[in-house]
């Protein structure tokens, strides 16, 4: 009896992920299998009744090996459906189906019912297969092909069928295994395409092996070999489009539009194994003189990309002017050319410049927001011409919104090819030094966000802001604000704007 209890403890521990629970007094078993269905190959299902808090159904083979084990929470008086997979057991063999009852905490487990069942044997899955494309396979028409597989006798079984194609050498060794197709059973009789790649294999006569592996581990339902012939493109390769990332190129190598991408479609490398070559030619404007030939740089899912920097083969810059493009694909001496758009070479480069301007606080102000306890004074208490005084809580004290003072400012900077950064410095200070006061300076970026950059302090003088790129808006304006709140007071005389930018100048 002691040995039997120890065996039950181990079984419960297995069902609960290894947790072994102590056994106390065993309760009387009430459960029994109500129905058992073994008609499906790879599965035993049915119902049981039990009044226990927990129940476990276990399926074991003749050697005692567990095929499946599942826990349930039965309802007294109501049949509970169960299912156990027999995929590791032989079809047609006998197995032991056991119902075990336990307390709600999986303790006090006892065997309630045990039956011997004979597993179903649905026989082999039937397979009929042939190449989907007639040999020889022309890659230009069928860059991807398949073995067409018709499956039968798949309804009365569970599990997965895995189908895949192998490419074999002359001695039967596997050169490549193509991606598989998986079918979940049960399924009605159906046809599936299991793929392989003629492009990858290249021209020649090839051995292929179709593998269909059954639902049980290691089970091979069938293997069939096929011979297919792959031939080079029967027609010249096609070019359907040539597009440009930019119509101009500046060959100075200063980071400004100093290269252009020429994209040809379709991607020629898709047929690279078949010996197709691709090139991009640069011609003079009337296409009478070939000036440069480019190899491809990289590929996308749909295009082959060539990159031209506006330079000759020796690296020197091409003269300013218009240049024509032509994409060429070659296959076995057959050539396809496609005249693409023209590219303009511009002999200009970027020159760095710096611009500074001082504006008064009053002249640059475009808007202000003032709480009812605060005020903006012009001129400020310092009396500077064009200054503003931002004074918080000078009338009352009534919360944050009532205390806020905000002035919004705007100025124009020079037009530029590229703005590298703008810096705004503040001349100002506290109207008195007791207590110390400070303000906040913020920039409005081109995307509409406001970002705080510095907090000018009490002493009167210039207070340095930060330089930010992305401040210049499409109308060439820069925008910033000054803020005080919670009783702070600050006088602002002027702002110093420094813009660093680049413009195009002739070489």
C-alpha positions as CSV (number, residue, x, y, z in Angstrom):
1,X,0.0,0.0,0.0
2,X,2.8,2.4,0.8
3,X,4.4,1.8,-2.5
4,X,1.1,2.5,-4.3
5,X,0.7,5.8,-2.5
6,X,4.2,6.9,-3.4
7,X,3.3,6.1,-7.1
8,X,0.2,8.3,-6.9
9,X,2.2,11.2,-5.3
10,X,4.6,11.1,-8.3
11,X,1.8,11.1,-10.8
12,X,0.2,14.2,-9.2
13,X,3.6,15.9,-9.1
14,X,4.0,15.2,-12.8
15,X,0.5,16.7,-13.6
16,X,1.3,19.9,-11.6
17,X,4.6,20.7,-13.1
18,X,6.7,18.7,-10.5
19,X,5.0,19.9,-7.3
20,X,4.5,16.9,-5.0
21,X,1.6,17.2,-2.6
22,X,1.2,15.1,0.6
23,X,-1.5,12.5,0.7
24,X,-3.9,12.2,3.6
25,X,-6.9,10.0,4.0
26,X,-8.1,8.7,0.5
27,X,-11.6,9.5,-0.5
28,X,-14.0,7.1,-2.2
29,X,-13.8,7.1,-6.0
30,X,-17.0,8.1,-7.8
31,X,-15.8,8.8,-11.3
32,X,-16.2,6.6,-14.4
33,X,-15.8,6.9,-18.1
34,X,-19.2,7.5,-19.7
35,X,-18.2,7.3,-23.4
36,X,-14.9,6.4,-25.1
37,X,-14.3,7.1,-28.8
38,X,-11.2,5.6,-30.6
39,X,-12.3,6.1,-34.1
40,X,-9.9,9.0,-34.9
41,X,-6.3,8.0,-35.7
42,X,-4.0,9.6,-33.1
43,X,-6.7,10.5,-30.6
44,X,-8.9,9.1,-27.8
45,X,-11.8,11.2,-26.7
46,X,-15.1,10.9,-24.8
47,X,-16.7,11.9,-21.6
48,X,-16.5,11.0,-17.9
49,X,-18.5,11.8,-14.8
50,X,-17.0,12.7,-11.4
51,X,-18.0,14.4,-8.2
52,X,-14.3,15.2,-7.2
53,X,-12.8,18.6,-7.1
54,X,-10.2,17.7,-9.8
55,X,-9.8,14.9,-12.2
56,X,-7.0,13.7,-14.5
57,X,-7.2,11.6,-17.7
58,X,-4.0,9.8,-18.7
59,X,-3.2,7.7,-21.8
60,X,-0.3,5.2,-21.6
61,X,1.1,2.8,-24.1
62,X,1.8,-0.9,-23.5
63,X,5.2,-0.1,-22.2
64,X,3.8,2.3,-19.6
65,X,5.0,5.4,-21.5
66,X,2.7,8.4,-21.1
67,X,1.3,9.6,-24.4
68,X,-0.9,12.4,-23.0
69,X,-2.1,13.6,-19.5
70,X,-4.6,16.4,-18.9
71,X,-6.3,17.9,-15.9
72,X,-10.0,18.8,-15.6
73,X,-12.4,20.5,-13.1
74,X,-15.6,18.4,-13.4
75,X,-19.1,19.4,-12.4
76,X,-21.0,16.9,-10.3
77,X,-23.8,15.2,-12.4
78,X,-22.6,16.7,-15.7
79,X,-20.5,14.7,-18.2
80,X,-17.0,16.2,-18.7
81,X,-15.5,16.0,-22.2
82,X,-11.9,14.8,-22.5
83,X,-9.4,14.4,-25.2
84,X,-6.0,12.5,-25.2
85,X,-3.5,12.5,-28.1
86,X,-1.9,9.2,-29.0
87,X,0.7,10.5,-31.5
88,X,3.6,8.8,-29.8
89,X,1.8,5.4,-29.9
90,X,1.6,3.0,-32.8
91,X,-1.7,2.9,-34.7
92,X,-3.8,-0.1,-33.9
93,X,-2.0,-0.9,-30.6
94,X,-3.6,-1.1,-27.2
95,X,-3.3,1.6,-24.6
96,X,-4.5,2.1,-21.0
97,X,-6.9,5.0,-20.3
98,X,-6.9,6.0,-16.6
99,X,-9.3,8.4,-14.8
100,X,-7.8,9.7,-11.5
101,X,-9.8,11.8,-9.0
102,X,-8.2,14.4,-6.6
103,X,-9.2,17.1,-4.1
104,X,-9.5,20.7,-5.3
105,X,-5.8,21.2,-4.4
106,X,-4.8,18.1,-6.3
107,X,-4.3,16.1,-3.1
108,X,-5.8,12.8,-2.0
109,X,-5.7,11.3,-5.5
110,X,-7.1,7.9,-6.2
111,X,-7.7,5.9,-9.4
112,X,-11.4,6.0,-10.3
113,X,-11.6,4.1,-13.6
114,X,-9.2,2.4,-15.9
115,X,-9.9,0.9,-19.4
116,X,-7.9,-0.8,-22.1
117,X,-8.6,0.7,-25.5
118,X,-7.5,-0.2,-29.0
119,X,-6.2,2.8,-31.0
120,X,-7.5,3.5,-34.5
121,X,-5.4,2.8,-37.6
122,X,-6.6,4.9,-40.5
123,X,-3.9,3.5,-42.8
124,X,-1.5,5.7,-44.8
125,X,-2.3,9.1,-46.1
126,X,-2.5,8.8,-49.9
127,X,-0.3,11.1,-51.9
128,X,-0.4,11.9,-55.6
129,X,2.2,14.4,-56.8
130,X,3.6,16.0,-60.0
131,X,5.5,19.2,-60.9
132,X,3.1,22.1,-61.3
133,X,5.0,23.5,-64.3
134,X,5.9,21.3,-67.3
135,X,9.6,20.8,-67.8
136,X,11.6,22.5,-69.1
137,X,10.9,25.4,-66.7
138,X,11.6,28.9,-68.1
139,X,12.8,31.0,-65.2
140,X,11.5,34.3,-66.7
141,X,8.0,32.8,-66.6
142,X,8.3,30.7,-63.4
143,X,11.0,32.1,-61.1
144,X,9.3,30.1,-58.4
145,X,7.7,26.7,-59.0
146,X,6.2,23.8,-57.0
147,X,5.3,20.2,-56.7
148,X,1.5,19.8,-56.8
149,X,0.5,17.4,-54.1
150,X,-3.0,15.9,-53.7
151,X,-3.6,14.4,-50.3
152,X,-6.3,11.8,-49.5
153,X,-7.4,9.8,-46.4
154,X,-6.8,12.8,-44.2
155,X,-10.2,13.2,-42.6
156,X,-10.1,10.6,-39.8
157,X,-6.8,11.5,-38.1
158,X,-5.2,14.3,-36.1
159,X,-1.8,15.9,-36.1
160,X,0.3,17.7,-38.7
161,X,1.6,16.7,-42.1
162,X,4.8,18.4,-43.2
163,X,5.7,18.6,-46.9
164,X,8.9,19.9,-48.5
165,X,11.1,19.6,-51.5
166,X,14.8,18.7,-51.5
167,X,17.3,19.5,-54.4
168,X,19.6,16.5,-54.8
169,X,23.0,16.1,-56.5
170,X,23.9,13.2,-58.8
171,X,24.7,11.0,-55.8
172,X,21.5,11.7,-54.0
173,X,23.0,14.1,-51.4
174,X,20.8,17.1,-50.4
175,X,22.0,20.4,-51.9
176,X,19.2,22.5,-50.6
177,X,15.9,22.1,-48.7
178,X,13.2,24.5,-49.7
179,X,10.6,26.0,-47.2
180,X,8.0,23.5,-46.1
181,X,4.2,23.4,-46.3
182,X,2.3,22.2,-43.2
183,X,-1.2,20.8,-43.1
184,X,-3.1,20.5,-39.9
185,X,-5.3,17.4,-39.7
186,X,-8.2,16.6,-40.0
187,X,-8.6,18.0,-43.5
188,X,-10.8,17.0,-46.4
189,X,-8.9,15.7,-49.5
190,X,-7.2,18.7,-51.0
191,X,-4.4,19.8,-53.4
192,X,-1.4,21.8,-52.2
193,X,1.6,23.4,-53.9
194,X,4.9,22.7,-52.2
195,X,7.4,25.2,-53.5
196,X,11.0,25.1,-54.9
197,X,13.1,27.7,-56.7
198,X,14.3,27.2,-60.3
199,X,16.1,30.5,-60.0
200,X,18.2,29.2,-57.1
201,X,19.1,26.0,-58.9
202,X,20.0,27.6,-62.2
203,X,20.0,26.1,-65.7
204,X,20.3,22.3,-66.1
205,X,18.5,19.0,-65.3
206,X,17.9,18.6,-61.6
207,X,16.7,15.9,-59.2
208,X,14.0,16.8,-56.7
209,X,12.7,14.8,-53.8
210,X,9.3,15.4,-52.3
211,X,9.0,14.5,-48.7
212,X,5.6,14.1,-46.9
213,X,6.1,13.4,-43.2
214,X,3.1,12.1,-41.2
215,X,1.7,13.3,-37.9
216,X,3.7,11.0,-35.7
217,X,7.3,12.0,-34.9
218,X,9.7,10.6,-37.5
219,X,6.9,9.1,-39.5
220,X,7.6,9.3,-43.3
221,X,4.4,8.9,-45.2
222,X,6.1,9.1,-48.6
223,X,9.1,10.3,-50.6
224,X,8.9,10.7,-54.4
225,X,11.6,11.8,-56.8
226,X,11.2,14.0,-59.8
227,X,13.4,15.3,-62.6
228,X,13.0,18.8,-63.9
229,X,14.9,20.9,-66.4
230,X,15.5,24.6,-65.9
231,X,16.4,26.7,-68.9
232,X,17.5,30.3,-69.3
233,X,15.0,33.0,-70.2
234,X,13.5,32.2,-73.6
235,X,12.9,36.0,-74.1
236,X,15.1,38.9,-73.3
237,X,14.9,40.3,-69.8
238,X,12.4,43.0,-69.2
239,X,12.8,46.5,-67.8
240,X,9.5,48.1,-66.9
241,X,10.6,51.4,-65.2
242,X,13.6,53.6,-64.4
243,X,13.0,56.2,-61.7
244,X,15.2,58.8,-59.9
245,X,15.5,59.8,-56.3
246,X,16.4,63.4,-57.4
247,X,16.6,65.1,-60.8
248,X,19.7,67.1,-59.7
249,X,23.1,66.1,-58.3
250,X,25.7,68.4,-56.7
251,X,29.1,66.6,-57.0
252,X,31.0,68.7,-54.4
253,X,30.7,66.1,-51.6
254,X,29.6,68.6,-49.0
255,X,26.5,66.5,-47.9
256,X,24.0,68.4,-50.0
257,X,22.3,66.3,-52.7
258,X,25.7,64.9,-53.7
259,X,24.3,61.6,-55.1
260,X,21.2,60.4,-56.9
261,X,19.7,56.9,-56.8
262,X,18.6,55.4,-60.2
263,X,16.1,52.6,-59.6
264,X,15.4,50.0,-62.3
265,X,12.5,47.6,-62.1
266,X,12.2,44.7,-61.8
267,X,15.1,43.7,-59.6
268,X,17.6,42.1,-62.0
269,X,19.4,40.1,-59.2
270,X,16.3,37.9,-59.0
271,X,17.8,36.1,-62.1
272,X,21.4,36.6,-61.2
273,X,22.1,32.9,-61.0
274,X,21.0,32.6,-64.6
275,X,23.8,34.9,-65.8
276,X,21.8,38.1,-66.4
277,X,23.9,41.2,-66.1
278,X,22.7,44.7,-65.4
279,X,24.3,48.1,-65.8
280,X,23.4,51.8,-65.8
281,X,24.8,54.1,-68.5
282,X,25.3,57.8,-68.3
283,X,25.1,59.6,-71.7
284,X,25.3,63.2,-72.9
285,X,22.0,65.0,-73.3
286,X,21.3,63.8,-76.9
287,X,22.4,60.2,-76.2
288,X,25.2,60.3,-78.8
289,X,28.1,59.7,-76.4
290,X,28.5,57.2,-73.6
291,X,30.2,58.9,-70.7
292,X,30.0,56.5,-67.7
293,X,28.8,53.0,-66.9
294,X,27.7,52.1,-63.3
295,X,27.4,48.8,-61.6
296,X,24.5,48.2,-59.2
297,X,24.8,49.3,-55.6
298,X,22.1,47.4,-53.8
299,X,18.6,45.9,-54.2
300,X,15.2,46.4,-52.7
301,X,12.3,44.0,-52.9
302,X,11.2,45.5,-56.3
303,X,14.2,47.4,-57.7
304,X,17.9,47.4,-58.5
305,X,19.5,50.6,-57.3
306,X,22.4,52.4,-59.0
307,X,24.1,55.4,-57.4
308,X,25.7,58.3,-59.3
309,X,27.6,61.1,-57.6
310,X,27.9,63.3,-60.7
311,X,31.5,62.3,-61.3
312,X,33.4,60.6,-64.1
313,X,35.0,57.1,-63.7
314,X,38.3,58.7,-62.6
315,X,36.5,60.6,-59.7
316,X,36.5,64.1,-61.3
317,X,33.4,66.2,-61.3
318,X,31.4,66.2,-64.5
319,X,30.8,69.6,-66.2
320,X,27.5,71.3,-65.3
321,X,24.7,70.2,-67.6
322,X,22.0,67.6,-68.5
323,X,22.9,63.9,-68.7
324,X,20.7,61.1,-70.0
325,X,20.4,57.7,-68.3
326,X,19.9,54.2,-69.8
327,X,19.4,50.9,-68.0
328,X,20.6,47.8,-69.8
329,X,20.0,44.1,-68.9
330,X,21.9,41.4,-70.8
331,X,21.2,37.7,-70.9
332,X,23.1,35.2,-73.2
333,X,23.9,38.0,-75.6
334,X,20.3,39.3,-75.7
335,X,20.1,42.8,-74.5
336,X,17.2,45.0,-73.3
337,X,17.7,48.8,-72.9
338,X,15.4,51.3,-71.3
339,X,16.0,55.1,-71.6
340,X,15.4,56.7,-68.3
341,X,15.0,60.3,-67.1
342,X,17.7,62.9,-67.3
343,X,19.9,64.1,-64.5
344,X,21.2,67.7,-64.2
345,X,24.7,68.2,-62.7
346,X,24.9,71.5,-60.9
347,X,28.4,72.9,-60.1
348,X,27.6,74.6,-56.9
349,X,28.5,74.0,-53.3
350,X,27.4,75.0,-49.8
351,X,29.0,78.0,-48.1
352,X,28.6,78.5,-44.3
353,X,27.5,81.9,-43.1
354,X,26.5,83.5,-39.8
355,X,23.9,86.2,-39.3
356,X,23.2,88.2,-36.1
357,X,20.6,90.7,-35.2
358,X,19.4,92.4,-31.9
359,X,15.7,93.1,-31.6
360,X,13.9,94.8,-28.7
361,X,11.5,92.8,-26.6
362,X,8.6,95.1,-27.5
363,X,9.2,95.2,-31.2
364,X,9.5,91.4,-31.5
365,X,6.4,90.7,-29.4
366,X,3.5,89.2,-31.4
367,X,1.3,87.9,-28.6
368,X,1.1,87.7,-24.8
369,X,-0.8,85.7,-22.2
370,X,-1.3,87.3,-18.8
371,X,-3.2,86.0,-15.8
372,X,-5.6,88.3,-13.9
373,X,-3.2,88.8,-11.0
374,X,-0.2,89.7,-13.2
375,X,0.8,92.3,-15.8
376,X,3.2,93.2,-18.6
377,X,4.7,96.7,-18.4
378,X,6.4,98.6,-21.3
379,X,8.9,100.0,-20.7
380,X,10.0,97.9,-17.8
381,X,11.0,99.3,-14.4
382,X,14.5,99.7,-15.7
383,X,13.2,102.2,-18.2
384,X,15.0,100.7,-21.2
385,X,13.5,101.8,-24.5
386,X,11.5,98.9,-26.1
387,X,11.8,96.8,-23.0
388,X,9.1,94.7,-21.3
389,X,8.5,93.9,-17.7
390,X,6.9,90.6,-16.9
391,X,5.5,90.8,-13.4
392,X,3.7,87.9,-11.7
393,X,1.2,88.3,-8.8
394,X,1.4,92.0,-8.5
395,X,-2.4,92.4,-8.2
396,X,-3.4,89.4,-6.2
397,X,-2.6,85.7,-5.4
398,X,-5.1,83.3,-7.0
399,X,-3.3,80.2,-8.2
400,X,-1.0,79.3,-11.0
401,X,-3.1,80.4,-14.0
402,X,-3.7,83.8,-12.4
403,X,0.1,84.2,-11.8
404,X,1.4,83.4,-15.3
405,X,2.9,85.9,-17.7
406,X,4.0,84.9,-21.1
407,X,5.2,87.0,-24.1
408,X,5.6,85.3,-27.5
409,X,8.2,86.8,-30.0
410,X,9.0,86.4,-33.7
411,X,11.7,87.5,-36.1
412,X,12.8,86.6,-39.6
413,X,16.2,85.1,-40.5
414,X,17.9,85.1,-44.0
415,X,16.8,82.6,-46.6
416,X,19.1,79.7,-46.9
417,X,19.6,76.4,-48.5
418,X,20.0,74.8,-45.1
419,X,19.7,76.3,-41.6
420,X,22.2,74.6,-39.2
421,X,21.0,76.2,-36.0
422,X,19.5,79.3,-34.3
423,X,20.5,80.7,-30.9
424,X,18.7,83.4,-29.0
425,X,20.4,85.3,-26.1
426,X,18.4,87.5,-23.6
427,X,19.5,90.9,-22.2
428,X,17.6,91.4,-19.0
429,X,17.4,90.9,-15.3
430,X,15.3,91.2,-12.1
431,X,13.8,94.6,-11.4
432,X,15.2,94.3,-7.9
433,X,17.5,91.8,-6.3
434,X,15.3,90.9,-3.3
435,X,14.2,88.3,-3.6
436,X,16.2,86.8,-6.6
437,X,14.0,86.3,-9.7
438,X,14.3,84.3,-12.9
439,X,12.4,83.7,-16.2
440,X,12.2,80.9,-18.7
441,X,13.2,81.1,-22.3
442,X,11.6,78.5,-24.8
443,X,11.9,77.9,-28.5
444,X,9.1,76.9,-30.9
445,X,10.4,74.1,-33.2
446,X,9.3,73.7,-36.8
447,X,7.1,70.7,-35.8
448,X,5.1,73.0,-33.4
449,X,6.6,71.7,-30.2
450,X,7.9,74.2,-27.5
451,X,11.1,73.3,-25.8
452,X,12.6,75.1,-22.8
453,X,16.3,76.0,-23.3
454,X,17.4,78.2,-20.5
455,X,16.4,80.2,-17.4
456,X,17.8,83.7,-17.4
457,X,18.7,84.7,-13.8
458,X,18.5,87.9,-11.7
459,X,21.7,89.8,-12.5
460,X,21.2,92.3,-15.4
461,X,23.2,91.4,-18.5
462,X,23.3,89.0,-21.4
463,X,22.1,85.5,-20.7
464,X,23.1,82.9,-23.3
465,X,20.6,80.6,-24.9
466,X,21.2,77.3,-26.7
467,X,21.6,76.7,-30.4
468,X,18.9,74.5,-32.0
469,X,18.4,73.1,-35.5
470,X,14.8,72.8,-36.7
471,X,13.7,76.2,-35.4
472,X,13.3,78.0,-38.7
473,X,9.8,77.7,-40.1
474,X,8.8,77.7,-43.8
475,X,8.2,81.5,-43.8
476,X,11.8,82.0,-42.4
477,X,10.5,82.9,-39.0
478,X,11.9,81.9,-35.7
479,X,9.6,82.0,-32.6
480,X,10.4,82.0,-28.9
481,X,8.8,83.1,-25.6
482,X,9.6,84.4,-22.1
483,X,7.6,83.2,-19.1
484,X,7.4,84.0,-15.4
485,X,4.9,82.8,-12.7
486,X,4.3,82.3,-9.0
487,X,5.4,85.8,-8.1
488,X,8.5,86.0,-10.2
489,X,9.3,89.3,-12.0
490,X,11.7,89.9,-14.8
491,X,12.7,92.8,-17.1
492,X,13.7,92.1,-20.7
493,X,15.4,94.7,-22.8
494,X,16.3,92.9,-26.0
495,X,17.1,89.6,-27.7
496,X,20.2,88.8,-29.8
497,X,19.5,86.3,-32.6
498,X,22.3,84.3,-34.1
499,X,21.6,82.1,-37.2
500,X,24.1,79.7,-38.7
501,X,23.1,78.6,-42.2
502,X,24.4,77.6,-45.6
503,X,23.8,78.9,-49.1
504,X,24.6,77.5,-52.5
505,X,27.4,79.4,-54.4
506,X,29.0,78.7,-57.7
507,X,32.2,76.5,-57.7
